[in-house]
Amino acid sequence: MNTPSPRGPRRPGRTRSAAVALAAIAAATSTLAACGTDSDSGDSDPSFSERPSPPDTASFSGTAPSVNESAIESARAAASAAASSASAAASSFEASVSAEVARANEAAESELKDVDGQGNAMSDVSMTGKPRAETGGLLAVVVSITNKTDTQASYAVQVDFLDSSGKTVETRFVGAEDLDPGERAQPLAISRKPAEPALTPKLVKAQRY
């Protein structure tokens, strides 16, 4: 018969040590949790910065124009200013010319009303273009009239301005009065139509009287 070997009495020291260890772990866990809470509510880590808040658009008035809209408006303003300047220059140029030759041009128009065909002085007349830079942007031609006879004479000339299809869209009359033999006059035939579409001047009639 085997006799069980007696167990020694339980040592209270081991149980007490385990309890102390568990208490230490619990205390450390509580400390870490408290530190995490304090860091959230206290000063933040200096290596991080707060995200900037967006501006308060409620205080803005109107709508800011886009880049394209601003560019378009600027271009329109520039074009309008250029057109106004060109128109003013053209009006000034035409007025100065008309003041000098208005009576001769009226006389030429009246004279040509009863002329059939091209008239009797086509060989005494020629035309050359005038730069738009000198006319305020207007289409103008220099009508050269030379008295090729041996007596004093006056001249009436008709210039038509044609479109690309050959249709007459404007007619202008110019004249020169009391030219001596061999004398030359160079009145201007000026179109009042816009630069576009482009027109072509044509010498239609020239009458010596």
Stockholm file with secondary structure:
# STOCKHOLM 1.0

chainA/1-209         MNTPSPRGPRRPGRTRSAAVALAAIAAATSTLAACGTDSDSGDSDPSFSERPSPPDTASFSGTAPSVNESAIESARAAASAAASSASAAASSFEASVSAEVARANEAAESELKDVDGQGNAMSDVSMTGKPRAETGGLLAVVVSITNKTDTQASYAVQVDFLDSSGKTVETRFVGAEDLDPGERAQPLAISRKPAEPALTPKLVKAQRY
#=GR chainA/1-209 SS CCCCCCCCCCCHHHHHHHHHHHHHHHHHHHHHHHHHHHHHHSCCCTTCCCCCCCCCGGGCCSCCCCHHHHHHHHHHHHHHHHHHHHHHHHHHHHHHHHHHHHHHHHHHHHHHTTCCTTCSCGGGEEEEEECGGGTTTCCEEEEEEECCSSSCEEEEEEEEEECTTSCEEEEEEEEEEEECTTCEECCEEECCSCSSSCCEEEEEEEEEC
#=GC SS_cons         CCCCCCCCCCCHHHHHHHHHHHHHHHHHHHHHHHHHHHHHHSCCCTTCCCCCCCCCGGGCCSCCCCHHHHHHHHHHHHHHHHHHHHHHHHHHHHHHHHHHHHHHHHHHHHHHTTCCTTCSCGGGEEEEEECGGGTTTCCEEEEEEECCSSSCEEEEEEEEEECTTSCEEEEEEEEEEEECTTCEECCEEECCSCSSSCCEEEEEEEEEC
//
